[in-house]
Amino acid sequence: MTMAREEEKQEFQGRGPRLVLFPCPLEGHLNPMLYLAYLLHSKGFSISIVHTKFNSPIPSNHQDFHFVPIDDGSPEKQAATEDLMGLIKALNVICAQPFHDRVAEMLAEGPITCLISDALLHFTQAVADRFQLPRIIFRTSSITSFLTCAAFPVLRQKGYLPIRDPQSEAMVSELPPLRVKDLPNIGTDKVDSLYQLVSNMINETKTCVGVISNSFDYLETTSLVKIRQEFNMPIFPIGPLHKYSLGSSGTLLTQDRSCMTWLQQQAPDSVIYVSLGSLVVLNERELAEMAWGLANSMQSFLWVVRPGSVLGSEEVELPKGFEETTMERGRIVHWAPQPEVLAHSAVGGFLTHCGWNSTVESVSEGVPMLCWPCFGDQRVNARFVSHVWKIGLPLENGLNRTKIEKGIRRLMMDREGKEMRERAKILKAEAGNCLKNGGSSFEALHSLVSHILSL
């Protein structure tokens, strides 16, 4: 053993029980895993984070943790994120042996109490079994979307899947209030690969020793009851994770914090925040429709337009005349500190793709949503925002400037939007209550720590 390895072994022997966390290398998965790492570290655990070289976190930003890189075949970034199905499938094959080897090395340095891995990285269960390590999965999407994925065999048998246009508006009677068009997808024509990925994920979940969720009881009460009935294992809804405020996220994009100064100059509830996350890509027509919908609404806006967010172009060119038209009431940034933006009093609405992180962050701050879901679990989330929690409006059947303008006005100016804002404030209060001593997430976290220590 080298001198460095010997020092590392001694270092870990002097810390608390060691957990190995393995996030999926996508922005929406990496961030909540790092929030989870800070939370578990605050409870006395030593944290090692295994990560791919692709979309690698920056270790110097998280000095409480030990980072362990593994070989991932070095996928080309843009191609990988344009083919998410291919990326996830490849990671589950290419990373298996390197992960096995690194776990063996870490065990030589000292014991590992538990492996916590992203649910999409289903191959990690086989590695955990090989070394007789307990594995807990971390769900970065909703409990409801997980149950929907678990129902895929039944949905296929009954003809809901694959989705066909003539039946897309039909209700899925087994999963109210979802319609066929709301079922999860990854925008791929390789449906067999998608079904196999989902099947592997669900099957390997059934063999793990617990599920951690970035959700909370009040938000998904019915789904939590159902998952506990269907899966005979402990479920720990400890969210919203970003509200613990114990450390920084692992954002892979540089935040433009100047937008916070701009927000300070705006009136309460006057700004609609617009962000479609880190993966959604628009075509030129969709960008133009979004731009002129914002302009025509006459509402103040903060719009995140990240580089590469328009198909086939790294540099985004906004429609001619748009910036001049909206200069007095609009702000455009490449990336924003989203939790802080949504918490700002000037923000009164959120035009969002309804990724789970964005949804939970918006709920946690009492901000109603204008929903334009694109892929994955986003349609499930959007349906619950609009039809269960009733704190948002859907934008459906493509981006259209007239629909965007009307949606923004309804959300920000009409009585309907005011009522949604009141309901959103109730959810905000419940999100805060669940983290307090005796709250549901507080108790779930206590149970999680006890569960890990008992393994």
C-alpha positions, 0 to 999 in steps of 0.5 A: 500500500502506498504512503498516500493510501496508508494516510487515507486509510488512517484518516477514514478510520478516525471518522464516523461510519463510512457511506459511499454515494454514487450519483447519476452524472446529470445536473438534476441528479447530482445536486440533490445527491450532494444535498443528501451528502451534506445532510448525512455528514451532519449526522456524523457519517463519513462521506465518499462520493464515487463519480464519473469523469463525465459531468464530474463535481468539483471536489474543491467545492465540497471539502468535507467529502472524499471524491473517488473518480471512475472511468466512464468511457469519456462520453462526449458531453453534448452527444450524451445529453442529447441521447439520455437513453443511450447515456444511462444504458452505457453508464450501467454497462461501462461503469460496472467493472470500474465501480467494482474495483474502486469499492474493493480498494475502498474496503481495503482502506476500511469498512463501508457501512452502506452504499447509496446510489441513484436509482438509475444506476441499477448495476450498483446492486450487483456490486453491493451483493458481490461485497455483501454491502447493503444498498439504499437507492436515492430517488431524485424524482417523485414517488408518484413517477416511481409508482408509474414506472413500476406499473409499466408491465400492466400499462403495456399489457393494457395497451397504454404503452407505447403511447399512440396519438389517438389515445393520448388524451385518454385517462389511465384508470389505474393511475388517476389523474394521469392521462396516457400522454402524462406517462413517463418517457425519455423521448426515444424511439428505442422503446424496448431499451426504455422498458428494459431500463425501467424494468432493471431499475424496479427489479433492483429496487426490490432487492435493496434495503431502503429508498430515500426520496426528495419528497415529503409526506404532505405532498405525496401522501397517497403515493407514499401509502401505496409504495409502502404497500407495494414494496416491502422495504423502508421508505424515507421521504426526507425532502425538500433537501435543499431547505436544510441549507447545509452546503452548496449544490453541485451545479455544473453551470456557472451561476449569474448572481447579478440577477439577485440584485435585479430582483431587489429592484422589482415589486413583490410577486411581479416577476415570472421566472422562466427556466427549463432546466439543464437538459431541455433543448428548444428549436429556433421556432420554439425559442421565438414563441417563448420570447414573444410570448414573454414580450406580449404578456407585458410582465416582468421576467427573469429568463434563463437561456443557457448556452446550447439550449437551442438545437444545433447552436451553442450560442443562442440568438434571440429574435430580432427586436426582442431585447429592445422591446423588453429591455425595461422589464426583462433580465436574461441570464445563462444560469441562475441560483434557482432556489434563491430566485424562487425564494425572492419576494419579487418572484410571483410565478415560474414557467417551468419544465416541471423537473422534480427539483424545480417542482419541489423548489417552487412548492417549497417557496409557494410559487405557482407554476406554468407547466411545459413538461418535456420528457421523463417524469416531467409530465407526471409532475405537471399533471399533479401541479395542475390537477392535484395540488392545483397550484399551476396551469398547463401549457400543452400541445407545443409552445405557442406565443399566444398560449404563453402570453395568456398563461402568464397573464392568468398566473400573474394577474387574474383571480385564478392565479391569486387563488393558486398563489394562496394554495401554494402558500399552504404547501410552502408552510407544510414543506417548512413544517415537515422539517421542524422537530417532530415533522414528517421529514424530520422523523424520516431522517431520524429513522434513516440514520437509525436504519443505516446504523442498524445495517 
